[in-house]
Amino acid sequence: MEARALWVLLLVLALGSSGWAEEYIGLLESQCAIPGSERVDCGYPAIGKEDCNNRGCCFDSSIRGVPWCFKPLQETECTF
């Protein structure tokens, strides 16, 4: 039974790290809602979505001539 549990654990870990997730969940959508003219480059030429997101950056290739991989807006939180 222990061997089976180990195989299940390995399968879960492999599937979890395989990139099956379509959407990067580390940033809020509002953090990436930045007009093209205000984007600050966060990648390198021809960077892909996965590499960009792994840097903690937003990726949007829908606007030509602006950075597709760009720094997100920083959430500010007030604590009293």
mmCIF file of the N, C-alpha and C atoms, coordinates in Angstrom:
data_MODEL
# 
_entry.id   MODEL 
# 
loop_
_atom_site.group_PDB 
_atom_site.id 
_atom_site.type_symbol 
_atom_site.label_atom_id 
_atom_site.label_alt_id 
_atom_site.label_comp_id 
_atom_site.label_asym_id 
_atom_site.label_entity_id 
_atom_site.label_seq_id 
_atom_site.pdbx_PDB_ins_code 
_atom_site.Cartn_x 
_atom_site.Cartn_y 
_atom_site.Cartn_z 
_atom_site.occupancy 
_atom_site.B_iso_or_equiv 
_atom_site.pdbx_formal_charge 
_atom_site.auth_seq_id 
_atom_site.auth_comp_id 
_atom_site.auth_asym_id 
_atom_site.auth_atom_id 
_atom_site.pdbx_PDB_model_num 
ATOM 1   N N  . MET A 1 1  ? 0.812  -1.192 0.000   1.00 0.00 ? 1  MET A N  1 
ATOM 2   C CA . MET A 1 1  ? 0.000  0.000  0.000   1.00 0.00 ? 1  MET A CA 1 
ATOM 3   C C  . MET A 1 1  ? 0.861  1.264  0.000   1.00 0.00 ? 1  MET A C  1 
ATOM 4   N N  . GLU A 1 2  ? 1.989  1.240  0.671   1.00 0.00 ? 2  GLU A N  1 
ATOM 5   C CA . GLU A 1 2  ? 2.861  2.411  0.723   1.00 0.00 ? 2  GLU A CA 1 
ATOM 6   C C  . GLU A 1 2  ? 3.400  2.771  -0.652  1.00 0.00 ? 2  GLU A C  1 
ATOM 7   N N  . ALA A 1 3  ? 3.728  1.762  -1.449  1.00 0.00 ? 3  ALA A N  1 
ATOM 8   C CA . ALA A 1 3  ? 4.245  2.027  -2.791  1.00 0.00 ? 3  ALA A CA 1 
ATOM 9   C C  . ALA A 1 3  ? 3.189  2.722  -3.634  1.00 0.00 ? 3  ALA A C  1 
ATOM 10  N N  . ARG A 1 4  ? 1.937  2.310  -3.494  1.00 0.00 ? 4  ARG A N  1 
ATOM 11  C CA . ARG A 1 4  ? 0.858  2.926  -4.263  1.00 0.00 ? 4  ARG A CA 1 
ATOM 12  C C  . ARG A 1 4  ? 0.688  4.393  -3.847  1.00 0.00 ? 4  ARG A C  1 
ATOM 13  N N  . ALA A 1 5  ? 0.746  4.652  -2.561  1.00 0.00 ? 5  ALA A N  1 
ATOM 14  C CA . ALA A 1 5  ? 0.614  6.023  -2.070  1.00 0.00 ? 5  ALA A CA 1 
ATOM 15  C C  . ALA A 1 5  ? 1.756  6.896  -2.603  1.00 0.00 ? 5  ALA A C  1 
ATOM 16  N N  . LEU A 1 6  ? 2.950  6.348  -2.667  1.00 0.00 ? 6  LEU A N  1 
ATOM 17  C CA . LEU A 1 6  ? 4.095  7.073  -3.202  1.00 0.00 ? 6  LEU A CA 1 
ATOM 18  C C  . LEU A 1 6  ? 3.884  7.409  -4.667  1.00 0.00 ? 6  LEU A C  1 
ATOM 19  N N  . TRP A 1 7  ? 3.397  6.458  -5.449  1.00 0.00 ? 7  TRP A N  1 
ATOM 20  C CA . TRP A 1 7  ? 3.146  6.694  -6.870  1.00 0.00 ? 7  TRP A CA 1 
ATOM 21  C C  . TRP A 1 7  ? 2.070  7.761  -7.066  1.00 0.00 ? 7  TRP A C  1 
ATOM 22  N N  . VAL A 1 8  ? 1.039  7.730  -6.251  1.00 0.00 ? 8  VAL A N  1 
ATOM 23  C CA . VAL A 1 8  ? -0.016 8.738  -6.355  1.00 0.00 ? 8  VAL A CA 1 
ATOM 24  C C  . VAL A 1 8  ? 0.545  10.120 -6.029  1.00 0.00 ? 8  VAL A C  1 
ATOM 25  N N  . LEU A 1 9  ? 1.363  10.201 -4.994  1.00 0.00 ? 9  LEU A N  1 
ATOM 26  C CA . LEU A 1 9  ? 1.986  11.461 -4.630  1.00 0.00 ? 9  LEU A CA 1 
ATOM 27  C C  . LEU A 1 9  ? 2.869  11.985 -5.757  1.00 0.00 ? 9  LEU A C  1 
ATOM 28  N N  . LEU A 1 10 ? 3.668  11.122 -6.343  1.00 0.00 ? 10 LEU A N  1 
ATOM 29  C CA . LEU A 1 10 ? 4.535  11.521 -7.458  1.00 0.00 ? 10 LEU A CA 1 
ATOM 30  C C  . LEU A 1 10 ? 3.711  11.997 -8.653  1.00 0.00 ? 10 LEU A C  1 
ATOM 31  N N  . LEU A 1 11 ? 2.612  11.325 -8.927  1.00 0.00 ? 11 LEU A N  1 
ATOM 32  C CA . LEU A 1 11 ? 1.750  11.714 -10.040 1.00 0.00 ? 11 LEU A CA 1 
ATOM 33  C C  . LEU A 1 11 ? 1.153  13.103 -9.790  1.00 0.00 ? 11 LEU A C  1 
ATOM 34  N N  . VAL A 1 12 ? 0.688  13.338 -8.589  1.00 0.00 ? 12 VAL A N  1 
ATOM 35  C CA . VAL A 1 12 ? 0.113  14.644 -8.244  1.00 0.00 ? 12 VAL A CA 1 
ATOM 36  C C  . VAL A 1 12 ? 1.160  15.735 -8.372  1.00 0.00 ? 12 VAL A C  1 
ATOM 37  N N  . LEU A 1 13 ? 2.345  15.490 -7.892  1.00 0.00 ? 13 LEU A N  1 
ATOM 38  C CA . LEU A 1 13 ? 3.417  16.479 -7.993  1.00 0.00 ? 13 LEU A CA 1 
ATOM 39  C C  . LEU A 1 13 ? 3.796  16.737 -9.446  1.00 0.00 ? 13 LEU A C  1 
ATOM 40  N N  . ALA A 1 14 ? 3.864  15.687 -10.248 1.00 0.00 ? 14 ALA A N  1 
ATOM 41  C CA . ALA A 1 14 ? 4.219  15.839 -11.656 1.00 0.00 ? 14 ALA A CA 1 
ATOM 42  C C  . ALA A 1 14 ? 3.157  16.627 -12.405 1.00 0.00 ? 14 ALA A C  1 
ATOM 43  N N  . LEU A 1 15 ? 1.894  16.331 -12.169 1.00 0.00 ? 15 LEU A N  1 
ATOM 44  C CA . LEU A 1 15 ? 0.823  17.048 -12.846 1.00 0.00 ? 15 LEU A CA 1 
ATOM 45  C C  . LEU A 1 15 ? 0.748  18.494 -12.380 1.00 0.00 ? 15 LEU A C  1 
ATOM 46  N N  . GLY A 1 16 ? 1.003  18.724 -11.122 1.00 0.00 ? 16 GLY A N  1 
ATOM 47  C CA . GLY A 1 16 ? 0.958  20.077 -10.585 1.00 0.00 ? 16 GLY A CA 1 
ATOM 48  C C  . GLY A 1 16 ? 2.049  20.973 -11.132 1.00 0.00 ? 16 GLY A C  1 
ATOM 49  N N  . SER A 1 17 ? 3.177  20.415 -11.482 1.00 0.00 ? 17 SER A N  1 
ATOM 50  C CA . SER A 1 17 ? 4.283  21.221 -11.984 1.00 0.00 ? 17 SER A CA 1 
ATOM 51  C C  . SER A 1 17 ? 4.420  21.162 -13.498 1.00 0.00 ? 17 SER A C  1 
ATOM 52  N N  . SER A 1 18 ? 3.477  20.517 -14.176 1.00 0.00 ? 18 SER A N  1 
ATOM 53  C CA . SER A 1 18 ? 3.612  20.339 -15.618 1.00 0.00 ? 18 SER A CA 1 
ATOM 54  C C  . SER A 1 18 ? 3.142  21.529 -16.420 1.00 0.00 ? 18 SER A C  1 
ATOM 55  N N  . GLY A 1 19 ? 2.560  22.531 -15.765 1.00 0.00 ? 19 GLY A N  1 
ATOM 56  C CA . GLY A 1 19 ? 2.101  23.693 -16.495 1.00 0.00 ? 19 GLY A CA 1 
ATOM 57  C C  . GLY A 1 19 ? 0.713  23.529 -17.071 1.00 0.00 ? 19 GLY A C  1 
ATOM 58  N N  . TRP A 1 20 ? -0.078 22.612 -16.546 1.00 0.00 ? 20 TRP A N  1 
ATOM 59  C CA . TRP A 1 20 ? -1.438 22.433 -17.030 1.00 0.00 ? 20 TRP A CA 1 
ATOM 60  C C  . TRP A 1 20 ? -2.304 23.633 -16.701 1.00 0.00 ? 20 TRP A C  1 
ATOM 61  N N  . ALA A 1 21 ? -1.951 24.386 -15.689 1.00 0.00 ? 21 ALA A N  1 
ATOM 62  C CA . ALA A 1 21 ? -2.749 25.547 -15.317 1.00 0.00 ? 21 ALA A CA 1 
ATOM 63  C C  . ALA A 1 21 ? -2.644 26.586 -16.423 1.00 0.00 ? 21 ALA A C  1 
ATOM 64  N N  . GLU A 1 22 ? -3.768 27.020 -16.946 1.00 0.00 ? 22 GLU A N  1 
ATOM 65  C CA . GLU A 1 22 ? -3.805 27.967 -18.049 1.00 0.00 ? 22 GLU A CA 1 
ATOM 66  C C  . GLU A 1 22 ? -3.548 29.393 -17.597 1.00 0.00 ? 22 GLU A C  1 
ATOM 67  N N  . GLU A 1 23 ? -3.887 29.711 -16.368 1.00 0.00 ? 23 GLU A N  1 
ATOM 68  C CA . GLU A 1 23 ? -3.819 31.078 -15.916 1.00 0.00 ? 23 GLU A CA 1 
ATOM 69  C C  . GLU A 1 23 ? -2.894 31.203 -14.721 1.00 0.00 ? 23 GLU A C  1 
ATOM 70  N N  . TYR A 1 24 ? -2.059 32.207 -14.778 1.00 0.00 ? 24 TYR A N  1 
ATOM 71  C CA . TYR A 1 24 ? -1.173 32.493 -13.657 1.00 0.00 ? 24 TYR A CA 1 
ATOM 72  C C  . TYR A 1 24 ? -2.010 33.100 -12.538 1.00 0.00 ? 24 TYR A C  1 
ATOM 73  N N  . ILE A 1 25 ? -1.939 32.534 -11.347 1.00 0.00 ? 25 ILE A N  1 
ATOM 74  C CA . ILE A 1 25 ? -2.813 32.987 -10.283 1.00 0.00 ? 25 ILE A CA 1 
ATOM 75  C C  . ILE A 1 25 ? -2.092 33.823 -9.235  1.00 0.00 ? 25 ILE A C  1 
ATOM 76  N N  . GLY A 1 26 ? -0.863 34.189 -9.484  1.00 0.00 ? 26 GLY A N  1 
ATOM 77  C CA . GLY A 1 26 ? -0.112 34.945 -8.499  1.00 0.00 ? 26 GLY A CA 1 
ATOM 78  C C  . GLY A 1 26 ? -0.446 36.427 -8.482  1.00 0.00 ? 26 GLY A C  1 
ATOM 79  N N  . LEU A 1 27 ? -1.081 36.948 -9.533  1.00 0.00 ? 27 LEU A N  1 
ATOM 80  C CA . LEU A 1 27 ? -1.412 38.356 -9.615  1.00 0.00 ? 27 LEU A CA 1 
ATOM 81  C C  . LEU A 1 27 ? -2.906 38.524 -9.796  1.00 0.00 ? 27 LEU A C  1 
ATOM 82  N N  . LEU A 1 28 ? -3.413 39.620 -9.284  1.00 0.00 ? 28 LEU A N  1 
ATOM 83  C CA . LEU A 1 28 ? -4.813 39.950 -9.502  1.00 0.00 ? 28 LEU A CA 1 
ATOM 84  C C  . LEU A 1 28 ? -4.983 40.529 -10.901 1.00 0.00 ? 28 LEU A C  1 
ATOM 85  N N  . GLU A 1 29 ? -6.151 40.326 -11.483 1.00 0.00 ? 29 GLU A N  1 
ATOM 86  C CA . GLU A 1 29 ? -6.412 40.857 -12.819 1.00 0.00 ? 29 GLU A CA 1 
ATOM 87  C C  . GLU A 1 29 ? -6.235 42.372 -12.843 1.00 0.00 ? 29 GLU A C  1 
ATOM 88  N N  . SER A 1 30 ? -6.650 43.034 -11.766 1.00 0.00 ? 30 SER A N  1 
ATOM 89  C CA . SER A 1 30 ? -6.531 44.495 -11.689 1.00 0.00 ? 30 SER A CA 1 
ATOM 90  C C  . SER A 1 30 ? -5.076 44.962 -11.704 1.00 0.00 ? 30 SER A C  1 
ATOM 91  N N  . GLN A 1 31 ? -4.160 44.123 -11.244 1.00 0.00 ? 31 GLN A N  1 
ATOM 92  C CA . GLN A 1 31 ? -2.747 44.490 -11.246 1.00 0.00 ? 31 GLN A CA 1 
ATOM 93  C C  . GLN A 1 31 ? -2.167 44.493 -12.649 1.00 0.00 ? 31 GLN A C  1 
ATOM 94  N N  . CYS A 1 32 ? -2.802 43.803 -13.574 1.00 0.00 ? 32 CYS A N  1 
ATOM 95  C CA . CYS A 1 32 ? -2.292 43.711 -14.940 1.00 0.00 ? 32 CYS A CA 1 
ATOM 96  C C  . CYS A 1 32 ? -3.091 44.558 -15.920 1.00 0.00 ? 32 CYS A C  1 
ATOM 97  N N  . ALA A 1 33 ? -4.073 45.307 -15.428 1.00 0.00 ? 33 ALA A N  1 
ATOM 98  C CA . ALA A 1 33 ? -4.888 46.176 -16.278 1.00 0.00 ? 33 ALA A CA 1 
ATOM 99  C C  . ALA A 1 33 ? -4.164 47.508 -16.450 1.00 0.00 ? 33 ALA A C  1 
ATOM 100 N N  . ILE A 1 34 ? -3.111 47.476 -17.259 1.00 0.00 ? 34 ILE A N  1 
ATOM 101 C CA . ILE A 1 34 ? -2.269 48.653 -17.462 1.00 0.00 ? 34 ILE A CA 1 
ATOM 102 C C  . ILE A 1 34 ? -2.307 49.014 -18.945 1.00 0.00 ? 34 ILE A C  1 
ATOM 103 N N  . PRO A 1 35 ? -2.627 50.273 -19.276 1.00 0.00 ? 35 PRO A N  1 
ATOM 104 C CA . PRO A 1 35 ? -2.608 50.676 -20.680 1.00 0.00 ? 35 PRO A CA 1 
ATOM 105 C C  . PRO A 1 35 ? -1.227 50.461 -21.293 1.00 0.00 ? 35 PRO A C  1 
ATOM 106 N N  . GLY A 1 36 ? -1.193 50.153 -22.562 1.00 0.00 ? 36 GLY A N  1 
ATOM 107 C CA . GLY A 1 36 ? 0.068  49.867 -23.243 1.00 0.00 ? 36 GLY A CA 1 
ATOM 108 C C  . GLY A 1 36 ? 1.108  50.955 -23.086 1.00 0.00 ? 36 GLY A C  1 
ATOM 109 N N  . SER A 1 37 ? 0.670  52.209 -23.112 1.00 0.00 ? 37 SER A N  1 
ATOM 110 C CA . SER A 1 37 ? 1.610  53.332 -23.024 1.00 0.00 ? 37 SER A CA 1 
ATOM 111 C C  . SER A 1 37 ? 2.253  53.468 -21.645 1.00 0.00 ? 37 SER A C  1 
ATOM 112 N N  . GLU A 1 38 ? 1.684  52.796 -20.642 1.00 0.00 ? 38 GLU A N  1 
ATOM 113 C CA . GLU A 1 38 ? 2.211  52.916 -19.280 1.00 0.00 ? 38 GLU A CA 1 
ATOM 114 C C  . GLU A 1 38 ? 2.943  51.659 -18.807 1.00 0.00 ? 38 GLU A C  1 
ATOM 115 N N  . ARG A 1 39 ? 3.100  50.682 -19.674 1.00 0.00 ? 39 ARG A N  1 
ATOM 116 C CA . ARG A 1 39 ? 3.742  49.423 -19.279 1.00 0.00 ? 39 ARG A CA 1 
ATOM 117 C C  . ARG A 1 39 ? 5.248  49.591 -19.113 1.00 0.00 ? 39 ARG A C  1 
ATOM 118 N N  . VAL A 1 40 ? 5.781  48.973 -18.068 1.00 0.00 ? 40 VAL A N  1 
ATOM 119 C CA . VAL A 1 40 ? 7.224  48.966 -17.821 1.00 0.00 ? 40 VAL A CA 1 
ATOM 120 C C  . VAL A 1 40 ? 7.718  47.553 -18.117 1.00 0.00 ? 40 VAL A C  1 
ATOM 121 N N  . ASP A 1 41 ? 8.631  47.451 -19.067 1.00 0.00 ? 41 ASP A N  1 
ATOM 122 C CA . ASP A 1 41 ? 9.126  46.145 -19.528 1.00 0.00 ? 41 ASP A CA 1 
ATOM 123 C C  . ASP A 1 41 ? 9.676  45.308 -18.384 1.00 0.00 ? 41 ASP A C  1 
ATOM 124 N N  . CYS A 1 42 ? 9.365  44.022 -18.414 1.00 0.00 ? 42 CYS A N  1 
ATOM 125 C CA . CYS A 1 42 ? 9.775  43.119 -17.341 1.00 0.00 ? 42 CYS A CA 1 
ATOM 126 C C  . CYS A 1 42 ? 10.423 41.851 -17.901 1.00 0.00 ? 42 CYS A C  1 
ATOM 127 N N  . GLY A 1 43 ? 10.616 41.800 -19.199 1.00 0.00 ? 43 GLY A N  1 
ATOM 128 C CA . GLY A 1 43 ? 11.134 40.578 -19.796 1.00 0.00 ? 43 GLY A CA 1 
ATOM 129 C C  . GLY A 1 43 ? 12.266 40.850 -20.765 1.00 0.00 ? 43 GLY A C  1 
ATOM 130 N N  . TYR A 1 44 ? 12.336 40.018 -21.766 1.00 0.00 ? 44 TYR A N  1 
ATOM 131 C CA . TYR A 1 44 ? 13.342 40.124 -22.810 1.00 0.00 ? 44 TYR A CA 1 
ATOM 132 C C  . TYR A 1 44 ? 12.631 39.837 -24.130 1.00 0.00 ? 44 TYR A C  1 
ATOM 133 N N  . PRO A 1 45 ? 13.247 40.162 -25.267 1.00 0.00 ? 45 PRO A N  1 
ATOM 134 C CA . PRO A 1 45 ? 12.575 39.920 -26.545 1.00 0.00 ? 45 PRO A CA 1 
ATOM 135 C C  . PRO A 1 45 ? 12.150 38.455 -26.697 1.00 0.00 ? 45 PRO A C  1 
ATOM 136 N N  . ALA A 1 46 ? 10.939 38.267 -27.171 1.00 0.00 ? 46 ALA A N  1 
ATOM 137 C CA . ALA A 1 46 ? 10.354 36.946 -27.449 1.00 0.00 ? 46 ALA A CA 1 
ATOM 138 C C  . ALA A 1 46 ? 10.114 36.100 -26.198 1.00 0.00 ? 46 ALA A C  1 
ATOM 139 N N  . ILE A 1 47 ? 9.980  36.725 -25.031 1.00 0.00 ? 47 ILE A N  1 
ATOM 140 C CA . ILE A 1 47 ? 9.678  35.974 -23.815 1.00 0.00 ? 47 ILE A CA 1 
ATOM 141 C C  . ILE A 1 47 ? 8.268  35.390 -23.936 1.00 0.00 ? 47 ILE A C  1 
ATOM 142 N N  . GLY A 1 48 ? 8.090  34.213 -23.411 1.00 0.00 ? 48 GLY A N  1 
ATOM 143 C CA . GLY A 1 48 ? 6.789  33.568 -23.421 1.00 0.00 ? 48 GLY A CA 1 
ATOM 144 C C  . GLY A 1 48 ? 6.005  33.871 -22.154 1.00 0.00 ? 48 GLY A C  1 
ATOM 145 N N  . LYS A 1 49 ? 4.720  33.545 -22.182 1.00 0.00 ? 49 LYS A N  1 
ATOM 146 C CA . LYS A 1 49 ? 3.842  33.823 -21.051 1.00 0.00 ? 49 LYS A CA 1 
ATOM 147 C C  . LYS A 1 49 ? 4.326  33.140 -19.778 1.00 0.00 ? 49 LYS A C  1 
ATOM 148 N N  . GLU A 1 50 ? 4.708  31.866 -19.874 1.00 0.00 ? 50 GLU A N  1 
ATOM 149 C CA . GLU A 1 50 ? 5.131  31.127 -18.678 1.00 0.00 ? 50 GLU A CA 1 
ATOM 150 C C  . GLU A 1 50 ? 6.377  31.735 -18.049 1.00 0.00 ? 50 GLU A C  1 
ATOM 151 N N  . ASP A 1 51 ? 7.387  32.041 -18.870 1.00 0.00 ? 51 ASP A N  1 
ATOM 152 C CA . ASP A 1 51 ? 8.610  32.649 -18.336 1.00 0.00 ? 51 ASP A CA 1 
ATOM 153 C C  . ASP A 1 51 ? 8.326  34.020 -17.735 1.00 0.00 ? 51 ASP A C  1 
ATOM 154 N N  . CYS A 1 52 ? 7.462  34.776 -18.390 1.00 0.00 ? 52 CYS A N  1 
ATOM 155 C CA . CYS A 1 52 ? 7.094  36.098 -17.886 1.00 0.00 ? 52 CYS A CA 1 
ATOM 156 C C  . CYS A 1 52 ? 6.410  35.976 -16.530 1.00 0.00 ? 52 CYS A C  1 
ATOM 157 N N  . ASN A 1 53 ? 5.419  35.090 -16.441 1.00 0.00 ? 53 ASN A N  1 
ATOM 158 C CA . ASN A 1 53 ? 4.699  34.905 -15.184 1.00 0.00 ? 53 ASN A CA 1 
ATOM 159 C C  . ASN A 1 53 ? 5.606  34.379 -14.087 1.00 0.00 ? 53 ASN A C  1 
ATOM 160 N N  . ASN A 1 54 ? 6.578  33.545 -14.436 1.00 0.00 ? 54 ASN A N  1 
ATOM 161 C CA . ASN A 1 54 ? 7.514  33.035 -13.440 1.00 0.00 ? 54 ASN A CA 1 
ATOM 162 C C  . ASN A 1 54 ? 8.379  34.145 -12.848 1.00 0.00 ? 54 ASN A C  1 
ATOM 163 N N  . ARG A 1 55 ? 8.507  35.247 -13.562 1.00 0.00 ? 55 ARG A N  1 
ATOM 164 C CA . ARG A 1 55 ? 9.243  36.411 -13.060 1.00 0.00 ? 55 ARG A CA 1 
ATOM 165 C C  . ARG A 1 55 ? 8.361  37.269 -12.157 1.00 0.00 ? 55 ARG A C  1 
ATOM 166 N N  . GLY A 1 56 ? 7.075  36.921 -12.058 1.00 0.00 ? 56 GLY A N  1 
ATOM 167 C CA . GLY A 1 56 ? 6.141  37.714 -11.263 1.00 0.00 ? 56 GLY A CA 1 
ATOM 168 C C  . GLY A 1 56 ? 5.577  38.884 -12.034 1.00 0.00 ? 56 GLY A C  1 
ATOM 169 N N  . CYS A 1 57 ? 5.577  38.758 -13.361 1.00 0.00 ? 57 CYS A N  1 
ATOM 170 C CA . CYS A 1 57 ? 5.143  39.841 -14.228 1.00 0.00 ? 57 CYS A CA 1 
ATOM 171 C C  . CYS A 1 57 ? 3.852  39.478 -14.966 1.00 0.00 ? 57 CYS A C  1 
ATOM 172 N N  . CYS A 1 58 ? 3.233  40.483 -15.541 1.00 0.00 ? 58 CYS A N  1 
ATOM 173 C CA . CYS A 1 58 ? 2.009  40.301 -16.331 1.00 0.00 ? 58 CYS A CA 1 
ATOM 174 C C  . CYS A 1 58 ? 2.382  40.035 -17.783 1.00 0.00 ? 58 CYS A C  1 
ATOM 175 N N  . PHE A 1 59 ? 1.531  39.292 -18.493 1.00 0.00 ? 59 PHE A N  1 
ATOM 176 C CA . PHE A 1 59 ? 1.748  39.021 -19.910 1.00 0.00 ? 59 PHE A CA 1 
ATOM 177 C C  . PHE A 1 59 ? 0.461  39.291 -20.663 1.00 0.00 ? 59 PHE A C  1 
ATOM 178 N N  . ASP A 1 60 ? 0.559  40.142 -21.687 1.00 0.00 ? 60 ASP A N  1 
ATOM 179 C CA . ASP A 1 60 ? -0.585 40.443 -22.548 1.00 0.00 ? 60 ASP A CA 1 
ATOM 180 C C  . ASP A 1 60 ? -0.041 40.793 -23.925 1.00 0.00 ? 60 ASP A C  1 
ATOM 181 N N  . SER A 1 61 ? -0.265 39.919 -24.878 1.00 0.00 ? 61 SER A N  1 
ATOM 182 C CA . SER A 1 61 ? 0.263  40.119 -26.228 1.00 0.00 ? 61 SER A CA 1 
ATOM 183 C C  . SER A 1 61 ? -0.774 40.707 -27.178 1.00 0.00 ? 61 SER A C  1 
ATOM 184 N N  . SER A 1 62 ? -1.842 41.291 -26.655 1.00 0.00 ? 62 SER A N  1 
ATOM 185 C CA . SER A 1 62 ? -2.912 41.790 -27.515 1.00 0.00 ? 62 SER A CA 1 
ATOM 186 C C  . SER A 1 62 ? -2.637 43.175 -28.106 1.00 0.00 ? 62 SER A C  1 
ATOM 187 N N  . ILE A 1 63 ? -1.634 43.884 -27.605 1.00 0.00 ? 63 ILE A N  1 
ATOM 188 C CA . ILE A 1 63 ? -1.323 45.221 -28.115 1.00 0.00 ? 63 ILE A CA 1 
ATOM 189 C C  . ILE A 1 63 ? 0.057  45.195 -28.741 1.00 0.00 ? 63 ILE A C  1 
ATOM 190 N N  . ARG A 1 64 ? 0.136  45.511 -30.015 1.00 0.00 ? 64 ARG A N  1 
ATOM 191 C CA . ARG A 1 64 ? 1.428  45.513 -30.712 1.00 0.00 ? 64 ARG A CA 1 
ATOM 192 C C  . ARG A 1 64 ? 2.213  46.771 -30.383 1.00 0.00 ? 64 ARG A C  1 
ATOM 193 N N  . GLY A 1 65 ? 3.523  46.653 -30.381 1.00 0.00 ? 65 GLY A N  1 
ATOM 194 C CA . GLY A 1 65 ? 4.402  47.799 -30.207 1.00 0.00 ? 65 GLY A CA 1 
ATOM 195 C C  . GLY A 1 65 ? 4.620  48.245 -28.769 1.00 0.00 ? 65 GLY A C  1 
ATOM 196 N N  . VAL A 1 66 ? 4.140  47.469 -27.817 1.00 0.00 ? 66 VAL A N  1 
ATOM 197 C CA . VAL A 1 66 ? 4.357  47.776 -26.401 1.00 0.00 ? 66 VAL A CA 1 
ATOM 198 C C  . VAL A 1 66 ? 4.877  46.511 -25.732 1.00 0.00 ? 66 VAL A C  1 
ATOM 199 N N  . PRO A 1 67 ? 5.473  46.627 -24.549 1.00 0.00 ? 67 PRO A N  1 
ATOM 200 C CA . PRO A 1 67 ? 5.937  45.413 -23.867 1.00 0.00 ? 67 PRO A CA 1 
ATOM 201 C C  . PRO A 1 67 ? 4.785  44.448 -23.591 1.00 0.00 ? 67 PRO A C  1 
ATOM 202 N N  . TRP A 1 68 ? 5.005  43.193 -23.917 1.00 0.00 ? 68 TRP A N  1 
ATOM 203 C CA . TRP A 1 68 ? 4.019  42.146 -23.645 1.00 0.00 ? 68 TRP A CA 1 
ATOM 204 C C  . TRP A 1 68 ? 4.219  41.580 -22.254 1.00 0.00 ? 68 TRP A C  1 
ATOM 205 N N  . CYS A 1 69 ? 5.426  41.627 -21.768 1.00 0.00 ? 69 CYS A N  1 
ATOM 206 C CA . CYS A 1 69 ? 5.747  41.189 -20.410 1.00 0.00 ? 69 CYS A CA 1 
ATOM 207 C C  . CYS A 1 69 ? 6.090  42.454 -19.635 1.00 0.00 ? 69 CYS A C  1 
ATOM 208 N N  . PHE A 1 70 ? 5.260  42.785 -18.653 1.00 0.00 ? 70 PHE A N  1 
ATOM 209 C CA . PHE A 1 70 ? 5.414  44.073 -17.986 1.00 0.00 ? 70 PHE A CA 1 
ATOM 210 C C  . PHE A 1 70 ? 5.159  43.954 -16.493 1.00 0.00 ? 70 PHE A C  1 
ATOM 211 N N  . LYS A 1 71 ? 5.697  44.938 -15.765 1.00 0.00 ? 71 LYS A N  1 
ATOM 212 C CA . LYS A 1 71 ? 5.581  44.936 -14.305 1.00 0.00 ? 71 LYS A CA 1 
ATOM 213 C C  . LYS A 1 71 ? 4.135  45.211 -13.904 1.00 0.00 ? 71 LYS A C  1 
ATOM 214 N N  . PRO A 1 72 ? 3.644  44.484 -12.906 1.00 0.00 ? 72 PRO A N  1 
ATOM 215 C CA . PRO A 1 72 ? 2.269  44.700 -12.434 1.00 0.00 ? 72 PRO A CA 1 
ATOM 216 C C  . PRO A 1 72 ? 2.163  45.938 -11.561 1.00 0.00 ? 72 PRO A C  1 
ATOM 217 N N  . LEU A 1 73 ? 0.936  46.429 -11.428 1.00 0.00 ? 73 LEU A N  1 
ATOM 218 C CA . LEU A 1 73 ? 0.679  47.475 -10.447 1.00 0.00 ? 73 LEU A CA 1 
ATOM 219 C C  . LEU A 1 73 ? 0.877  46.872 -9.079  1.00 0.00 ? 73 LEU A C  1 
ATOM 220 N N  . GLN A 1 74 ? 1.460  47.601 -8.181  1.00 0.00 ? 74 GLN A N  1 
ATOM 221 C CA . GLN A 1 74 ? 1.674  47.120 -6.830  1.00 0.00 ? 74 GLN A CA 1 
ATOM 222 C C  . GLN A 1 74 ? 0.451  47.441 -5.993  1.00 0.00 ? 74 GLN A C  1 
ATOM 223 N N  . GLU A 1 75 ? -0.068 46.434 -5.333  1.00 0.00 ? 75 GLU A N  1 
ATOM 224 C CA . GLU A 1 75 ? -1.200 46.640 -4.439  1.00 0.00 ? 75 GLU A CA 1 
ATOM 225 C C  . GLU A 1 75 ? -0.707 47.353 -3.198  1.00 0.00 ? 75 GLU A C  1 
ATOM 226 N N  . THR A 1 76 ? -1.385 48.408 -2.835  1.00 0.00 ? 76 THR A N  1 
ATOM 227 C CA . THR A 1 76 ? -1.032 49.109 -1.603  1.00 0.00 ? 76 THR A CA 1 
ATOM 228 C C  . THR A 1 76 ? -2.096 48.811 -0.568  1.00 0.00 ? 76 THR A C  1 
ATOM 229 N N  . GLU A 1 77 ? -1.649 48.520 0.600   1.00 0.00 ? 77 GLU A N  1 
ATOM 230 C CA . GLU A 1 77 ? -2.565 48.137 1.670   1.00 0.00 ? 77 GLU A CA 1 
ATOM 231 C C  . GLU A 1 77 ? -2.252 48.995 2.883   1.00 0.00 ? 77 GLU A C  1 
ATOM 232 N N  . CYS A 1 78 ? -3.267 49.652 3.386   1.00 0.00 ? 78 CYS A N  1 
ATOM 233 C CA . CYS A 1 78 ? -3.103 50.465 4.585   1.00 0.00 ? 78 CYS A CA 1 
ATOM 234 C C  . CYS A 1 78 ? -3.379 49.631 5.823   1.00 0.00 ? 78 CYS A C  1 
ATOM 235 N N  . THR A 1 79 ? -2.504 49.732 6.778   1.00 0.00 ? 79 THR A N  1 
ATOM 236 C CA . THR A 1 79 ? -2.727 49.056 8.057   1.00 0.00 ? 79 THR A CA 1 
ATOM 237 C C  . THR A 1 79 ? -2.607 50.104 9.148   1.00 0.00 ? 79 THR A C  1 
ATOM 238 N N  . PHE A 1 80 ? -3.520 50.055 10.038  1.00 0.00 ? 80 PHE A N  1 
ATOM 239 C CA . PHE A 1 80 ? -3.536 51.028 11.131  1.00 0.00 ? 80 PHE A CA 1 
ATOM 240 C C  . PHE A 1 80 ? -3.225 50.368 12.430  1.00 0.00 ? 80 PHE A C  1 
# 
